[in-house]
Amino acid sequence: RESGEAKQLGIGVSVYVEITGGVDPKQEGAKIEVNDDGTATVYTGTSPHGQGHDTAWSMIASDQTGIPMDKITLVWGDTDRVASGGGTMGSRSLQQGGVAVDKAAEELVDMAQKVAATLLEADEADIVLDKEQGAFHVAGTPAVAKTWGDIAVAAKSDGGELTVDTTFVAEMATFPFGAHVAVVEVDTGTGQVKHLRQVACDDAGRVINPLLLDGQIHGGIAQGAAQALLEEVRYDEDGNPVTSNLADYGMISAAELPSFEVVHMETPTFVNPLGAKGIGESGTIGSTPAVQSAVVDAVSHLGVRHIDMPATAEKVWRAIQAAQG
């Protein structure tokens, strides 16, 4: 800044506390059924569109039951097979839908232990689930065991089925929090902004799958940065939209973004047994003010105190000209 170079750096910081899973009814159902071949089907009322529910829900069910993930099938969005569901919104899926799957899997194990106790002619309290093998045996005698398939067949022979349909009800919403730091470069001659760095720490409670978590954060940052720098619905003097398609609308791409630096942090919540909070929208909340503040910081020495979003080259250039009289 002292040298008066045309290209100036700016740093923006934002900290936030978000509310997630707060839309009524704060509950979600889940159903798990075990088939005769030992495979399982999980039914959920939340609908994935890129969030990776198939992976996460299978991980949760597998962790409780010992049934391998590749033997678990997820059913969603089929109203003939899934009677009810709250859907995917408000970053609620994992902390309500995923927790419902966890609850169903736990209840399924309890049900299977009763059947296994009969098959093994032992007291239910002595039945152990070997999650590594996915089989039940009497404590101290692992050589004689019953698989999930064995249990499912036995349950059917008694006129029932190895199925649990349950609902998890959350007492309240959860409150993820985080901090973002953005670094931008602004060409004071043209107003052009270049996004150089984005460091994000988003605490979403217990992490089930780090890769899916990072994917949610990356997508959120991209959307939030786009709001700060590019995206705008514009109209002409007669009120006709002039950004009516993606050829006119400022859509973000990898070319306009840096590689994000994600700092992991876990503060489990007491609201649900998994300790999970929402993450789907956190990246958008932290990134937009951080990026916008960084742009203003880069030209603050020129007298600029505010720039309307999005901080396009034209708006930045006009703000500089206005500040300089």
C-alpha positions as a Python dict, from the first residue, in 0.01 Angstrom:
ca = {
    (1, 'R'): (0, 0, 0),
    (2, 'E'): (284, 235, 77),
    (3, 'S'): (428, 169, -269),
    (4, 'G'): (99, 264, -430),
    (5, 'E'): (88, -42, -655),
    (6, 'A'): (-224, -92, -863),
    (7, 'K'): (-289, -442, -730),
    (8, 'Q'): (-374, -445, -362),
    (9, 'L'): (-429, -730, -114),
    (10, 'G'): (-730, -744, 115),
    (11, 'I'): (-809, -971, 410),
    (12, 'G'): (-1159, -1043, 536),
    (13, 'V'): (-1266, -1235, 846),
    (14, 'S'): (-1607, -1362, 949),
    (15, 'V'): (-1724, -1560, 1250),
    (16, 'Y'): (-2073, -1703, 1283),
    (17, 'V'): (-2313, -1916, 1480),
    (18, 'E'): (-2576, -2092, 1269),
    (19, 'I'): (-2903, -2266, 1357),
    (20, 'T'): (-2970, -2601, 1185),
    (21, 'G'): (-3238, -2867, 1209),
    (22, 'G'): (-3478, -2612, 1356),
    (23, 'V'): (-3772, -2659, 1120),
    (24, 'D'): (-4081, -2826, 1269),
    (25, 'P'): (-4144, -3110, 1305),
    (26, 'K'): (-3794, -3170, 1436),
    (27, 'Q'): (-3806, -3543, 1366),
    (28, 'E'): (-3741, -3806, 1101),
    (29, 'G'): (-3827, -4168, 1052),
    (30, 'A'): (-3616, -4461, 935),
    (31, 'K'): (-3679, -4824, 858),
    (32, 'I'): (-3430, -5109, 825),
    (33, 'E'): (-3512, -5459, 709),
    (34, 'V'): (-3275, -5756, 690),
    (35, 'N'): (-3317, -5997, 400),
    (36, 'D'): (-3270, -6376, 401),
    (37, 'D'): (-2926, -6343, 239),
    (38, 'G'): (-2800, -6115, 517),
    (39, 'T'): (-2824, -5795, 315),
    (40, 'A'): (-3015, -5496, 452),
    (41, 'T'): (-3236, -5223, 312),
    (42, 'V'): (-3252, -4881, 474),
    (43, 'Y'): (-3552, -4655, 409),
    (44, 'T'): (-3519, -4282, 473),
    (45, 'G'): (-3745, -3979, 442),
    (46, 'T'): (-3463, -3743, 353),
    (47, 'S'): (-3367, -3704, -13),
    (48, 'P'): (-3004, -3681, -125),
    (49, 'H'): (-2908, -3461, -417),
    (50, 'G'): (-2532, -3473, -386),
    (51, 'Q'): (-2492, -3497, -8),
    (52, 'G'): (-2393, -3864, -6),
    (53, 'H'): (-2672, -4009, 206),
    (54, 'D'): (-2621, -4354, 57),
    (55, 'T'): (-2265, -4361, 190),
    (56, 'A'): (-2332, -4196, 527),
    (57, 'W'): (-2649, -4389, 610),
    (58, 'S'): (-2478, -4717, 514),
    (59, 'M'): (-2183, -4627, 737),
    (60, 'I'): (-2415, -4560, 1030),
    (61, 'A'): (-2612, -4883, 986),
    (62, 'S'): (-2296, -5087, 932),
    (63, 'D'): (-2132, -4943, 1243),
    (64, 'Q'): (-2421, -5064, 1458),
    (65, 'T'): (-2490, -5400, 1291),
    (66, 'G'): (-2163, -5517, 1139),
    (67, 'I'): (-2337, -5568, 803),
    (68, 'P'): (-2086, -5457, 535),
    (69, 'M'): (-2165, -5128, 363),
    (70, 'D'): (-2176, -5291, 20),
    (71, 'K'): (-2459, -5515, 143),
    (72, 'I'): (-2676, -5220, 246),
    (73, 'T'): (-2916, -5056, 0),
    (74, 'L'): (-3074, -4713, 57),
    (75, 'V'): (-3430, -4642, -54),
    (76, 'W'): (-3548, -4280, -68),
    (77, 'G'): (-3792, -4064, -260),
    (78, 'D'): (-4034, -4351, -331),
    (79, 'T'): (-4364, -4266, -162),
    (80, 'D'): (-4491, -4621, -217),
    (81, 'R'): (-4207, -4754, -3),
    (82, 'V'): (-4132, -4455, 223),
    (83, 'A'): (-4462, -4334, 364),
    (84, 'S'): (-4343, -4013, 528),
    (85, 'G'): (-4040, -3788, 556),
    (86, 'G'): (-3940, -3431, 624),
    (87, 'G'): (-3709, -3402, 325),
    (88, 'T'): (-3372, -3233, 292),
    (89, 'M'): (-3359, -2871, 409),
    (90, 'G'): (-3219, -2660, 688),
    (91, 'S'): (-2912, -2887, 720),
    (92, 'R'): (-3129, -3142, 900),
    (93, 'S'): (-3059, -3468, 717),
    (94, 'L'): (-2778, -3620, 922),
    (95, 'Q'): (-2882, -3490, 1262),
    (96, 'Q'): (-3238, -3618, 1220),
    (97, 'G'): (-3253, -3862, 928),
    (98, 'G'): (-2910, -4012, 997),
    (99, 'V'): (-2978, -4030, 1369),
    (100, 'A'): (-3308, -4210, 1294),
    (101, 'V'): (-3111, -4471, 1098),
    (102, 'D'): (-2872, -4506, 1393),
    (103, 'K'): (-3169, -4554, 1628),
    (104, 'A'): (-3330, -4810, 1396),
    (105, 'A'): (-3004, -5005, 1366),
    (106, 'E'): (-2963, -5013, 1743),
    (107, 'E'): (-3319, -5140, 1788),
    (108, 'L'): (-3259, -5395, 1511),
    (109, 'V'): (-2963, -5539, 1700),
    (110, 'D'): (-3176, -5572, 2013),
    (111, 'M'): (-3443, -5756, 1814),
    (112, 'A'): (-3188, -5986, 1652),
    (113, 'Q'): (-3031, -6072, 1988),
    (114, 'K'): (-3364, -6210, 2109),
    (115, 'V'): (-3394, -6434, 1802),
    (116, 'A'): (-3029, -6541, 1832),
    (117, 'A'): (-3081, -6632, 2197),
    (118, 'T'): (-3355, -6876, 2094),
    (119, 'L'): (-3149, -7024, 1811),
    (120, 'L'): (-2841, -7067, 2030),
    (121, 'E'): (-3044, -7183, 2332),
    (122, 'A'): (-2884, -6923, 2558),
    (123, 'D'): (-2985, -6630, 2773),
    (124, 'E'): (-3031, -6308, 2578),
    (125, 'A'): (-2786, -6128, 2807),
    (126, 'D'): (-2513, -6372, 2700),
    (127, 'I'): (-2555, -6307, 2326),
    (128, 'V'): (-2275, -6105, 2167),
    (129, 'L'): (-2271, -5938, 1824),
    (130, 'D'): (-1935, -5977, 1654),
    (131, 'K'): (-1939, -5671, 1426),
    (132, 'E'): (-1623, -5780, 1247),
    (133, 'Q'): (-1792, -6100, 1132),
    (134, 'G'): (-2149, -5972, 1129),
    (135, 'A'): (-2268, -6265, 1340),
    (136, 'F'): (-2414, -6340, 1685),
    (137, 'H'): (-2270, -6592, 1930),
    (138, 'V'): (-2274, -6680, 2296),
    (139, 'A'): (-2009, -6496, 2493),
    (140, 'G'): (-1692, -6706, 2507),
    (141, 'T'): (-1794, -6944, 2224),
    (142, 'P'): (-1748, -6758, 1894),
    (143, 'A'): (-1710, -7081, 1696),
    (144, 'V'): (-2086, -7137, 1700),
    (145, 'A'): (-2251, -6829, 1551),
    (146, 'K'): (-2561, -6715, 1365),
    (147, 'T'): (-2536, -6469, 1077),
    (148, 'W'): (-2782, -6190, 1001),
    (149, 'G'): (-2921, -6411, 726),
    (150, 'D'): (-2979, -6693, 975),
    (151, 'I'): (-3158, -6454, 1208),
    (152, 'A'): (-3378, -6315, 927),
    (153, 'V'): (-3482, -6666, 814),
    (154, 'A'): (-3560, -6769, 1172),
    (155, 'A'): (-3770, -6456, 1229),
    (156, 'K'): (-3977, -6535, 917),
    (157, 'S'): (-4026, -6897, 1018),
    (158, 'D'): (-4189, -6770, 1336),
    (159, 'G'): (-4430, -6560, 1132),
    (160, 'G'): (-4245, -6231, 1171),
    (161, 'E'): (-3968, -6043, 994),
    (162, 'L'): (-3643, -5879, 1095),
    (163, 'T'): (-3756, -5521, 1043),
    (164, 'V'): (-3752, -5207, 1257),
    (165, 'D'): (-3947, -4890, 1174),
    (166, 'T'): (-3874, -4606, 1414),
    (167, 'T'): (-3871, -4228, 1454),
    (168, 'F'): (-3616, -3997, 1610),
    (169, 'V'): (-3746, -3674, 1765),
    (170, 'A'): (-3501, -3393, 1840),
    (171, 'E'): (-3572, -3177, 2142),
    (172, 'M'): (-3425, -2865, 1979),
    (173, 'A'): (-3217, -2730, 1695),
    (174, 'T'): (-2837, -2740, 1690),
    (175, 'F'): (-2593, -2453, 1654),
    (176, 'P'): (-2288, -2508, 1432),
    (177, 'F'): (-2029, -2231, 1436),
    (178, 'G'): (-1713, -2137, 1253),
    (179, 'A'): (-1470, -1881, 1120),
    (180, 'H'): (-1357, -1797, 766),
    (181, 'V'): (-1062, -1592, 642),
    (182, 'A'): (-1052, -1471, 282),
    (183, 'V'): (-765, -1310, 91),
    (184, 'V'): (-828, -1127, -236),
    (185, 'E'): (-632, -918, -482),
    (186, 'V'): (-798, -608, -629),
    (187, 'D'): (-673, -422, -934),
    (188, 'T'): (-747, -62, -837),
    (189, 'G'): (-714, 47, -1199),
    (190, 'T'): (-985, -182, -1333),
    (191, 'G'): (-1170, -297, -1020),
    (192, 'Q'): (-1106, -663, -1105),
    (193, 'V'): (-1109, -897, -801),
    (194, 'K'): (-909, -1220, -774),
    (195, 'H'): (-990, -1461, -492),
    (196, 'L'): (-651, -1586, -365),
    (197, 'R'): (-716, -1783, -44),
    (198, 'Q'): (-1003, -1912, 167),
    (199, 'V'): (-937, -2071, 505),
    (200, 'A'): (-1247, -2224, 664),
    (201, 'C'): (-1311, -2375, 1004),
    (202, 'D'): (-1669, -2502, 1025),
    (203, 'D'): (-1764, -2697, 1337),
    (204, 'A'): (-2051, -2935, 1258),
    (205, 'G'): (-2025, -3158, 1562),
    (206, 'R'): (-1922, -3520, 1518),
    (207, 'V'): (-1796, -3598, 1169),
    (208, 'I'): (-1927, -3922, 1016),
    (209, 'N'): (-1744, -3902, 683),
    (210, 'P'): (-1463, -3642, 642),
    (211, 'L'): (-1476, -3657, 261),
    (212, 'L'): (-1848, -3579, 252),
    (213, 'L'): (-1795, -3304, 510),
    (214, 'D'): (-1526, -3139, 296),
    (215, 'G'): (-1749, -3168, -10),
    (216, 'Q'): (-2028, -2983, 168),
    (217, 'I'): (-1788, -2711, 282),
    (218, 'H'): (-1630, -2675, -63),
    (219, 'G'): (-1969, -2638, -230),
    (220, 'G'): (-2082, -2390, 31),
    (221, 'I'): (-1773, -2174, -5),
    (222, 'A'): (-1809, -2171, -383),
    (223, 'Q'): (-2171, -2059, -357),
    (224, 'G'): (-2093, -1801, -89),
    (225, 'A'): (-1799, -1656, -280),
    (226, 'A'): (-2015, -1643, -593),
    (227, 'Q'): (-2271, -1432, -407),
    (228, 'A'): (-1999, -1193, -297),
    (229, 'L'): (-1826, -1161, -634),
    (230, 'L'): (-2049, -1261, -926),
    (231, 'E'): (-2408, -1370, -887),
    (232, 'E'): (-2675, -1108, -949),
    (233, 'V'): (-3023, -1100, -1101),
    (234, 'R'): (-3045, -777, -1299),
    (235, 'Y'): (-3331, -594, -1470),
    (236, 'D'): (-3357, -321, -1732),
    (237, 'E'): (-3540, 9, -1680),
    (238, 'D'): (-3872, -153, -1769),
    (239, 'G'): (-3830, -437, -1517),
    (240, 'N'): (-3739, -704, -1771),
    (241, 'P'): (-3476, -954, -1651),
    (242, 'V'): (-3147, -922, -1837),
    (243, 'T'): (-2983, -1219, -1664),
    (244, 'S'): (-3237, -1473, -1783),
    (245, 'N'): (-2999, -1762, -1859),
    (246, 'L'): (-2656, -1896, -1765),
    (247, 'A'): (-2495, -1714, -2057),
    (248, 'D'): (-2580, -1380, -1892),
    (249, 'Y'): (-2575, -1478, -1525),
    (250, 'G'): (-2242, -1463, -1337),
    (251, 'M'): (-2197, -1832, -1253),
    (252, 'I'): (-1892, -1929, -1045),
    (253, 'S'): (-1650, -2194, -1171),
    (254, 'A'): (-1321, -2345, -1056),
    (255, 'A'): (-1137, -2083, -1261),
    (256, 'E'): (-1254, -1806, -1026),
    (257, 'L'): (-1177, -1993, -705),
    (258, 'P'): (-864, -2089, -509),
    (259, 'S'): (-805, -2429, -351),
    (260, 'F'): (-983, -2409, -16),
    (261, 'E'): (-801, -2471, 310),
    (262, 'V'): (-1033, -2654, 549),
    (263, 'V'): (-957, -2672, 921),
    (264, 'H'): (-1142, -2959, 1090),
    (265, 'M'): (-1296, -2910, 1432),
    (266, 'E'): (-1549, -3125, 1618),
    (267, 'T'): (-1766, -3017, 1909),
    (268, 'P'): (-2034, -3287, 1946),
    (269, 'T'): (-2384, -3168, 2036),
    (270, 'F'): (-2593, -3317, 2317),
    (271, 'V'): (-2911, -3291, 2110),
    (272, 'N'): (-2874, -3630, 1939),
    (273, 'P'): (-2683, -3956, 2008),
    (274, 'L'): (-2449, -3908, 1710),
    (275, 'G'): (-2344, -3563, 1829),
    (276, 'A'): (-2394, -3431, 1474),
    (277, 'K'): (-2493, -3079, 1369),
    (278, 'G'): (-2569, -2942, 1024),
    (279, 'I'): (-2301, -2860, 765),
    (280, 'G'): (-2480, -2811, 432),
    (281, 'E'): (-2508, -2432, 456),
    (282, 'S'): (-2217, -2342, 683),
    (283, 'G'): (-1976, -2274, 398),
    (284, 'T'): (-2214, -2020, 245),
    (285, 'I'): (-2262, -1837, 574),
    (286, 'G'): (-1894, -1792, 653),
    (287, 'S'): (-1757, -1725, 305),
    (288, 'T'): (-1977, -1443, 175),
    (289, 'P'): (-1899, -1181, 443),
    (290, 'A'): (-1533, -1285, 456),
    (291, 'V'): (-1485, -1240, 80),
    (292, 'Q'): (-1685, -916, 66),
    (293, 'S'): (-1494, -772, 362),
    (294, 'A'): (-1165, -866, 197),
    (295, 'V'): (-1259, -671, -117),
    (296, 'V'): (-1346, -363, 85),
    (297, 'D'): (-1027, -401, 290),
    (298, 'A'): (-816, -404, -26),
    (299, 'V'): (-940, -58, -126),
    (300, 'S'): (-1011, 90, 218),
    (301, 'H'): (-691, 299, 203),
    (302, 'L'): (-848, 478, -95),
    (303, 'G'): (-1144, 584, 118),
    (304, 'V'): (-1386, 305, 22),
    (305, 'R'): (-1602, 190, 313),
    (306, 'H'): (-1873, -10, 135),
    (307, 'I'): (-1938, -191, -194),
    (308, 'D'): (-2273, -343, -283),
    (309, 'M'): (-2263, -714, -363),
    (310, 'P'): (-2167, -862, -596),
    (311, 'A'): (-1826, -692, -603),
    (312, 'T'): (-1793, -691, -982),
    (313, 'A'): (-1512, -502, -1149),
    (314, 'E'): (-1754, -223, -1244),
    (315, 'K'): (-1887, -178, -890),
    (316, 'V'): (-1541, -184, -735),
    (317, 'W'): (-1409, 66, -991),
    (318, 'R'): (-1706, 299, -938),
    (319, 'A'): (-1664, 281, -558),
    (320, 'I'): (-1299, 380, -594),
    (321, 'Q'): (-1384, 671, -824),
    (322, 'A'): (-1658, 794, -589),
    (323, 'A'): (-1429, 777, -286),
    (324, 'Q'): (-1164, 977, -467),
    (325, 'G'): (-1413, 1248, -560),
}
